[in-house]
């Protein structure tokens, strides 16, 4: 199933996303008993994390059986202002009863290649040697159509076997650690959160433009057998043909 939902504004988007996270978590926890959630970086998900960390959403999830991962991380220490882990820790993890061993942080403080190998091993330990089967992957999208740290014309876009890659992003002259599109597409549900007028051109190109995933890496995301939700606000959806 694939859907595009246009919400009034960023707050409505965060609330709709919180409803989906709770619903997915409850159904997976009732079934398999463990919920594997991949958190997104960037600024958009902060409000979602704050909602999940407070009533009425907080106590609707049995956090003891939730495992959190990251879709990507900057190559910085965990207490750095740019750290995606720090964002999630401050907005969510410090406010929920998630066991520390269920937090699977990307060790951005390591040398990039080592950090990627380390996370690949972390996933292999958690999922066994089977492919990672995340229950829900949260993603943002940049105004250049990137997602996670899959940036246009970068080497990570070609990866077909590894789940985690150290990706040099020449546009920013930085290394990033990112899940591969293949690892994301193995998930049972993927949810993009896209808000703001600055994303309107990229969103139109990604969703309604020609298929050029090297230029618009978000077009690589198509869960093989899972559901894809695009939650966008009206400002970001402004150029979409309805
Ligand atoms: C990151 C994210 C990245 C982000 C987009 C959108 O580490 O920055 O993984 O893919 O989701 O750049 O960022 P905003 O939500 O800040 O617009």
Boltz pocket constraint, residues with backbone or C-beta under 6 A from the ligand:
constraints:
  - pocket:
      binder: B
      contacts: [[A, 40], [A, 41], [A, 42], [A, 43], [A, 44], [A, 45], [A, 71], [A, 72], [A, 73], [A, 74], [A, 84], [A, 139], [A, 140], [A, 141], [A, 142], [A, 146], [A, 147], [A, 148], [A, 149], [A, 193], [A, 195]]
      max_distance: 6.0
